[in-house]
Amino acid sequence: MTTIQHKKTNPIAHLTPEDIEQIGIELDAIRDEVMGSRGERDAAYIRRMIKIQRSLDVGSRAVLLFSLFPPAWLIGTAGLSIAKILDNMEIGHNILHGQWDWMRDPKIHSTTWEWDFASPAEQWKHSHNELHHTYTNVIGRDNDLGYGIMRVDEEQPWTRAYLGQPFYNFLNACFFDLGIAAYDLELGHNLATKERRRDPKFRAAVQKVRRKIGKQALKEYVIHPALSGPSFLHTIAANATANLVRNLWSHSVIMCGHFPNGVETFEKTSIEGETRGEWYLRQMLGSANISGSKLMHIMTGNLSHQIEHHLFPDMPSNRYGEIAPKIKDLFQRYGLSYTSGPLPKQVASAWAKVIRLSLPNRRKDEVARASAPAPLKVRVAADRWRRTPVAAAAPVTSAS
């Protein structure tokens, strides 16, 4: 992995500025067609998902009241794990993106929804919707790329601390909800100086996270287990297992979206004066899909269609599979690589990159990069990304 501006073979060198803007026009047309056709079918979908998730959650917790018995423990834990994944991925993530705000249902709206996750919805929406989706895969601007604890590009200076990044990443996967809460608080930045630590806004945000974690812990490890009576400890173990399964699954899906081979990263300077067409192109190159069944797509929150999601983050998630063939055709017509693969392959690819980048670059590669000037076509492509257009489109954000 290295930034697109410094690659020996640039995947967009063959595109003209006119090509890029035409890509934007075609994608706008796809978006307008879908957004204009939203209706009862879509509303019924999200309501059905919420009903299934809540029924599964309540039913599984009821079964776990008898978790002293192994079959009840297994059934209840499996059901609760699935319920938590649905709440986190297909329901919470997508509602908080504003995908269902058009329904004007105050119970299913990005401004009122709260999810079963350590990070308060408002804080997550800022770090994810406003920052990650605006600065997708821009090193130094998109902290989702490595979560501020990992080396994500070969040109980043290597230090011995990065030797531990496979371990850091594994811990982050196991405690992903807590990791995201810490990430949303920008702890590395805000704990760096006394002034930031004492900032009233930061302290208030920390208090909100503490209250949210406290309420979650009270529900999962005190109230529900207490209702189980003699099954108290077994229910605690079941709830902890369900949270672990949810965390490992969510982390794997998100890693597959932006870290496998074939996904590009970008320099900070490359988005200066970025047009709408260029923003679209960055989303196309900076995302990867997971192939699979309809059930797989639902369980990933349709983030298995990560490319489509990053192009249209506020489009109802049930529509991503519908537009995927059109997006893939667009990639092919413009000579771009549509990165996709089954879950095991994408997970293995992402972890291989984490491990590789934890080690210093091979000396031969370092010498070659230091001594060889960038090919002309790469410099031209990089300049294209840096140019200030005469009339730039309004910045694209992820929530409507």
C-alpha positions as semicolon CSV with decimal commas, in nm:
position;residue;x (nm);y (nm);z (nm)
1;M;0,000;0,000;0,000
2;T;0,128;0,345;-0,090
3;T;-0,044;0,671;-0,179
4;I;-0,177;0,682;-0,532
5;Q;0,036;0,990;-0,608
6;H;0,359;0,795;-0,551
7;K;0,277;0,466;-0,718
8;K;0,496;0,360;-1,008
9;T;0,187;0,273;-1,210
10;N;-0,098;0,514;-1,146
11;P;-0,445;0,354;-1,189
12;I;-0,602;0,681;-1,302
13;A;-0,328;0,805;-1,538
14;H;-0,543;0,716;-1,840
15;L;-0,836;0,935;-1,726
16;T;-0,875;1,289;-1,852
17;P;-1,035;1,563;-1,640
18;E;-1,337;1,531;-1,867
19;D;-1,356;1,156;-1,795
20;I;-1,356;1,222;-1,422
21;E;-1,630;1,480;-1,442
22;Q;-1,836;1,248;-1,666
23;I;-1,803;0,976;-1,401
24;G;-1,950;1,225;-1,154
25;I;-2,239;1,306;-1,387
26;E;-2,322;0,938;-1,436
27;L;-2,307;0,869;-1,064
28;D;-2,531;1,166;-0,990
29;A;-2,784;1,022;-1,234
30;I;-2,778;0,683;-1,057
31;R;-2,822;0,855;-0,721
32;D;-3,109;1,076;-0,840
33;E;-3,295;0,779;-0,986
34;V;-3,279;0,578;-0,663
35;M;-3,343;0,865;-0,423
36;G;-3,642;0,972;-0,631
37;S;-3,794;0,624;-0,614
38;R;-3,777;0,572;-0,235
39;G;-4,109;0,460;-0,098
40;E;-4,310;0,210;0,102
41;R;-4,097;-0,086;-0,007
42;D;-3,791;0,074;0,151
43;A;-3,977;0,186;0,464
44;A;-4,115;-0,166;0,509
45;Y;-3,762;-0,306;0,483
46;I;-3,613;-0,106;0,769
47;R;-3,920;-0,154;0,988
48;R;-3,900;-0,528;0,928
49;M;-3,530;-0,530;1,017
50;I;-3,597;-0,343;1,343
51;K;-3,880;-0,583;1,432
52;I;-3,663;-0,888;1,363
53;Q;-3,372;-0,746;1,564
54;R;-3,584;-0,655;1,866
55;S;-3,768;-0,987;1,864
56;L;-3,437;-1,171;1,844
57;D;-3,289;-0,962;2,125
58;V;-3,584;-1,010;2,361
59;G;-3,623;-1,379;2,274
60;S;-3,254;-1,452;2,321
61;R;-3,241;-1,273;2,656
62;A;-3,545;-1,472;2,767
63;V;-3,370;-1,798;2,673
64;L;-3,060;-1,685;2,863
65;L;-3,261;-1,668;3,184
66;F;-3,207;-2,044;3,177
67;S;-2,845;-2,024;3,061
68;L;-2,742;-2,260;3,340
69;F;-2,839;-2,531;3,090
70;P;-2,587;-2,562;2,800
71;P;-2,843;-2,576;2,513
72;A;-3,012;-2,258;2,640
73;W;-2,672;-2,089;2,674
74;L;-2,573;-2,175;2,316
75;I;-2,908;-2,077;2,161
76;G;-2,939;-1,757;2,363
77;T;-2,579;-1,649;2,300
78;A;-2,604;-1,713;1,926
79;G;-2,932;-1,524;1,900
80;L;-2,806;-1,231;2,105
81;S;-2,488;-1,212;1,896
82;I;-2,692;-1,187;1,576
83;A;-2,925;-0,930;1,733
84;K;-2,629;-0,714;1,835
85;I;-2,475;-0,739;1,487
86;L;-2,803;-0,635;1,323
87;D;-2,844;-0,345;1,565
88;N;-2,491;-0,225;1,501
89;M;-2,457;-0,284;1,127
90;E;-2,779;-0,288;0,927
91;I;-2,986;-0,074;1,163
92;G;-2,782;0,166;1,378
93;H;-2,502;0,245;1,134
94;N;-2,741;0,313;0,848
95;I;-3,003;0,508;1,044
96;L;-2,729;0,732;1,185
97;H;-2,617;0,799;0,827
98;G;-2,956;0,957;0,764
99;Q;-3,054;0,684;0,518
100;W;-3,410;0,674;0,653
101;D;-3,463;1,041;0,747
102;W;-3,681;1,087;0,438
103;M;-3,950;0,876;0,610
104;R;-3,990;1,156;0,868
105;D;-4,051;0,895;1,135
106;P;-3,917;1,040;1,463
107;K;-3,851;0,686;1,590
108;I;-3,628;0,597;1,292
109;H;-3,430;0,917;1,243
110;S;-3,062;1,008;1,260
111;T;-3,132;1,284;1,512
112;T;-3,311;1,061;1,765
113;W;-3,166;0,712;1,725
114;E;-2,936;0,567;1,990
115;W;-2,769;0,229;1,948
116;D;-2,635;-0,060;2,156
117;F;-2,275;0,061;2,132
118;A;-2,029;0,231;2,367
119;S;-1,995;0,542;2,151
120;P;-2,281;0,794;2,182
121;A;-2,455;0,843;1,848
122;E;-2,377;1,216;1,821
123;Q;-2,003;1,166;1,869
124;W;-1,992;0,877;1,623
125;K;-2,178;1,077;1,358
126;H;-1,915;1,350;1,375
127;S;-1,609;1,124;1,349
128;H;-1,764;0,886;1,096
129;N;-2,011;1,082;0,884
130;E;-1,840;1,418;0,879
131;L;-1,472;1,316;0,887
132;H;-1,427;0,962;0,755
133;H;-1,674;0,991;0,468
134;T;-1,546;1,333;0,365
135;Y;-1,173;1,244;0,382
136;T;-1,192;0,875;0,285
137;N;-0,845;0,715;0,285
138;V;-0,662;1,048;0,294
139;I;-0,360;0,984;0,515
140;G;-0,349;1,237;0,795
141;R;-0,715;1,333;0,754
142;D;-0,905;1,002;0,772
143;N;-0,831;0,853;1,113
144;D;-1,049;0,550;1,036
145;L;-0,748;0,441;0,833
146;G;-0,558;0,267;1,113
147;Y;-0,755;0,437;1,394
148;G;-0,451;0,645;1,482
149;I;-0,262;0,344;1,620
150;M;-0,134;0,170;1,307
151;R;0,100;0,238;1,020
152;V;-0,112;0,229;0,705
153;D;0,128;0,331;0,429
154;E;0,478;0,222;0,327
155;E;0,593;0,584;0,309
156;Q;0,503;0,650;0,672
157;P;0,825;0,649;0,879
158;W;0,865;0,317;1,059
159;T;0,941;0,297;1,431
160;R;0,976;-0,002;1,661
161;A;0,638;0,077;1,814
162;Y;0,474;-0,047;1,494
163;L;0,604;-0,399;1,558
164;G;0,313;-0,438;1,795
165;Q;0,042;-0,326;1,555
166;P;-0,091;-0,677;1,482
167;F;-0,146;-0,711;1,858
168;Y;-0,296;-0,359;1,881
169;N;-0,530;-0,444;1,596
170;F;-0,637;-0,770;1,759
171;L;-0,713;-0,591;2,087
172;N;-0,902;-0,326;1,895
173;A;-1,107;-0,601;1,729
174;C;-1,195;-0,766;2,062
175;F;-1,295;-0,437;2,228
176;F;-1,407;-0,260;1,914
177;D;-1,698;-0,073;2,074
178;L;-1,467;0,076;2,339
179;G;-1,200;0,144;2,077
180;I;-1,446;0,338;1,863
181;A;-1,561;0,538;2,166
182;A;-1,199;0,632;2,242
183;Y;-1,141;0,710;1,876
184;D;-1,449;0,935;1,862
185;L;-1,311;1,125;2,161
186;E;-0,980;1,176;1,973
187;L;-0,797;1,076;2,290
188;G;-0,450;1,089;2,137
189;H;-0,504;1,451;2,035
190;N;-0,701;1,570;2,336
191;L;-0,480;1,413;2,603
192;A;-0,161;1,555;2,451
193;T;-0,168;1,888;2,636
194;K;-0,307;2,017;2,965
195;E;-0,517;2,277;2,782
196;R;-0,691;2,015;2,568
197;R;-0,744;1,784;2,864
198;R;-0,916;2,066;3,051
199;D;-1,124;2,182;2,757
200;P;-1,491;2,189;2,872
201;K;-1,614;2,038;2,544
202;F;-1,374;1,746;2,573
203;R;-1,460;1,686;2,938
204;A;-1,831;1,692;2,856
205;A;-1,778;1,443;2,574
206;V;-1,587;1,211;2,809
207;Q;-1,873;1,227;3,057
208;K;-2,122;1,127;2,787
209;V;-1,910;0,826;2,695
210;R;-1,874;0,725;3,059
211;R;-2,250;0,744;3,111
212;K;-2,316;0,543;2,795
213;I;-2,066;0,272;2,892
214;G;-2,206;0,264;3,245
215;K;-2,563;0,213;3,122
216;Q;-2,449;-0,060;2,882
217;A;-2,252;-0,239;3,155
218;L;-2,542;-0,214;3,401
219;K;-2,780;-0,374;3,151
220;E;-2,541;-0,646;3,030
221;Y;-2,359;-0,744;3,349
222;V;-2,596;-0,661;3,636
223;I;-2,968;-0,633;3,553
224;H;-3,006;-0,908;3,292
225;P;-2,784;-1,158;3,480
226;A;-2,966;-1,078;3,806
227;L;-3,295;-1,173;3,642
228;S;-3,139;-1,510;3,561
229;G;-3,110;-1,604;3,928
230;P;-2,895;-1,918;3,951
231;S;-2,786;-1,863;3,590
232;F;-2,626;-1,529;3,688
233;L;-2,265;-1,611;3,594
234;H;-2,366;-1,803;3,282
235;T;-2,569;-1,506;3,159
236;I;-2,275;-1,271;3,220
237;A;-2,057;-1,504;3,012
238;A;-2,322;-1,518;2,738
239;N;-2,354;-1,139;2,719
240;A;-1,976;-1,094;2,715
241;T;-1,949;-1,352;2,438
242;A;-2,222;-1,183;2,232
243;N;-2,043;-0,848;2,265
244;L;-1,715;-1,011;2,161
245;V;-1,875;-1,174;1,856
246;R;-2,034;-0,841;1,755
247;N;-1,701;-0,662;1,794
248;L;-1,498;-0,916;1,597
249;W;-1,755;-0,924;1,317
250;S;-1,789;-0,544;1,291
251;H;-1,413;-0,494;1,295
252;S;-1,361;-0,757;1,024
253;V;-1,626;-0,604;0,797
254;I;-1,487;-0,254;0,835
255;M;-1,128;-0,371;0,782
256;C;-1,241;-0,535;0,457
257;G;-1,388;-0,207;0,334
258;H;-1,067;0,001;0,329
259;F;-0,760;-0,214;0,387
260;P;-0,738;-0,510;0,145
261;N;-0,508;-0,521;-0,156
262;G;-0,638;-0,307;-0,440
263;V;-0,754;-0,019;-0,218
264;E;-0,582;0,315;-0,272
265;T;-0,472;0,583;-0,024
266;F;-0,421;0,953;-0,093
267;E;-0,208;1,247;0,016
268;K;-0,359;1,539;0,208
269;T;-0,264;1,786;-0,064
270;S;-0,439;1,576;-0,327
271;I;-0,789;1,684;-0,221
272;E;-0,731;2,058;-0,238
273;G;-0,988;2,201;-0,480
274;E;-1,141;1,858;-0,526
275;T;-1,443;1,853;-0,757
276;R;-1,748;1,634;-0,711
277;G;-1,623;1,398;-0,982
278;E;-1,285;1,369;-0,808
279;W;-1,453;1,304;-0,473
280;Y;-1,656;1,025;-0,633
281;L;-1,343;0,878;-0,791
282;R;-1,162;0,878;-0,455
283;Q;-1,451;0,685;-0,299
284;M;-1,438;0,432;-0,585
285;L;-1,064;0,374;-0,548
286;G;-1,056;0,391;-0,169
287;S;-1,315;0,121;-0,098
288;A;-1,352;-0,255;-0,143
289;N;-1,652;-0,490;-0,146
290;I;-1,726;-0,832;0,002
291;S;-1,901;-1,081;-0,225
292;G;-2,162;-1,316;-0,083
293;S;-2,528;-1,403;-0,033
294;K;-2,816;-1,173;0,056
295;L;-2,785;-1,288;0,419
296;M;-2,416;-1,189;0,415
297;H;-2,508;-0,842;0,289
298;I;-2,770;-0,796;0,561
299;M;-2,533;-0,913;0,835
300;T;-2,269;-0,666;0,719
301;G;-2,520;-0,382;0,718
302;N;-2,474;-0,390;0,340
303;L;-2,121;-0,262;0,401
304;S;-2,027;-0,560;0,188
305;H;-2,125;-0,303;-0,078
306;Q;-1,868;-0,063;0,065
307;I;-1,796;0,100;-0,271
308;E;-2,163;0,180;-0,327
309;H;-2,200;0,293;0,034
310;H;-1,911;0,537;0,005
311;L;-2,046;0,678;-0,317
312;F;-2,393;0,727;-0,167
313;P;-2,371;0,706;0,215
314;D;-2,723;0,839;0,272
315;M;-2,891;0,602;0,023
316;P;-3,108;0,329;0,183
317;S;-2,884;0,028;0,236
318;N;-3,127;-0,216;0,076
319;R;-3,065;-0,040;-0,258
320;Y;-2,688;-0,099;-0,275
321;G;-2,721;-0,447;-0,422
322;E;-2,960;-0,307;-0,682
323;I;-2,715;-0,046;-0,810
324;A;-2,397;-0,257;-0,773
325;P;-2,409;-0,392;-1,134
326;K;-2,436;-0,035;-1,267
327;I;-2,140;0,077;-1,056
328;K;-1,934;-0,222;-1,165
329;D;-2,014;-0,146;-1,530
330;L;-1,898;0,213;-1,475
331;F;-1,566;0,086;-1,338
332;Q;-1,517;-0,138;-1,640
333;R;-1,603;0,129;-1,896
334;Y;-1,350;0,369;-1,746
335;G;-1,076;0,108;-1,696
336;L;-1,085;0,106;-1,316
337;S;-1,044;-0,188;-1,080
338;Y;-1,360;-0,289;-0,887
339;T;-1,205;-0,446;-0,577
340;S;-1,420;-0,726;-0,438
341;G;-1,382;-1,076;-0,293
342;P;-1,526;-1,326;-0,043
343;L;-1,500;-1,243;0,326
344;P;-1,215;-1,486;0,414
345;K;-1,003;-1,353;0,127
346;Q;-1,062;-0,988;0,216
347;V;-0,999;-1,043;0,586
348;A;-0,676;-1,230;0,511
349;S;-0,565;-0,955;0,273
350;A;-0,632;-0,682;0,530
351;W;-0,449;-0,866;0,808
352;A;-0,155;-0,943;0,578
353;K;-0,123;-0,569;0,517
354;V;-0,139;-0,493;0,890
355;I;0,142;-0,742;0,954
356;R;0,353;-0,628;0,656
357;L;0,333;-0,261;0,750
358;S;0,429;-0,342;1,110
359;L;0,776;-0,425;0,974
360;P;1,030;-0,186;0,821
361;N;1,031;-0,156;0,443
362;R;1,271;-0,378;0,260
363;R;1,591;-0,178;0,212
364;K;1,591;-0,235;-0,163
365;D;1,250;-0,066;-0,192
366;E;1,356;0,224;0,031
367;V;1,666;0,293;-0,178
368;A;1,466;0,276;-0,501
369;R;1,208;0,524;-0,374
370;A;1,476;0,762;-0,245
371;S;1,687;0,762;-0,562
372;A;1,433;0,737;-0,846
373;P;1,227;1,041;-0,950
374;A;0,855;0,987;-0,984
375;P;0,751;0,894;-1,340
376;L;0,607;1,185;-1,534
377;K;0,262;1,031;-1,566
378;V;0,238;0,998;-1,187
379;R;0,328;1,364;-1,138
380;V;0,067;1,468;-1,392
381;A;-0,198;1,258;-1,219
382;A;-0,100;1,400;-0,881
383;D;-0,123;1,755;-1,017
384;R;-0,472;1,678;-1,143
385;W;-0,580;1,591;-0,791
386;R;-0,428;1,911;-0,656
387;R;-0,565;2,157;-0,909
388;T;-0,812;2,423;-0,804
389;P;-1,106;2,414;-1,045
390;V;-1,267;2,726;-1,181
391;A;-1,600;2,628;-1,028
392;A;-1,564;2,351;-0,773
393;A;-1,870;2,160;-0,665
394;A;-1,989;2,198;-0,306
395;P;-1,810;1,967;-0,062
396;V;-1,975;1,629;-0,040
397;T;-2,076;1,510;0,306
398;S;-2,209;1,178;0,410
399;A;-2,532;1,265;0,584
400;S;-2,825;1,444;0,432
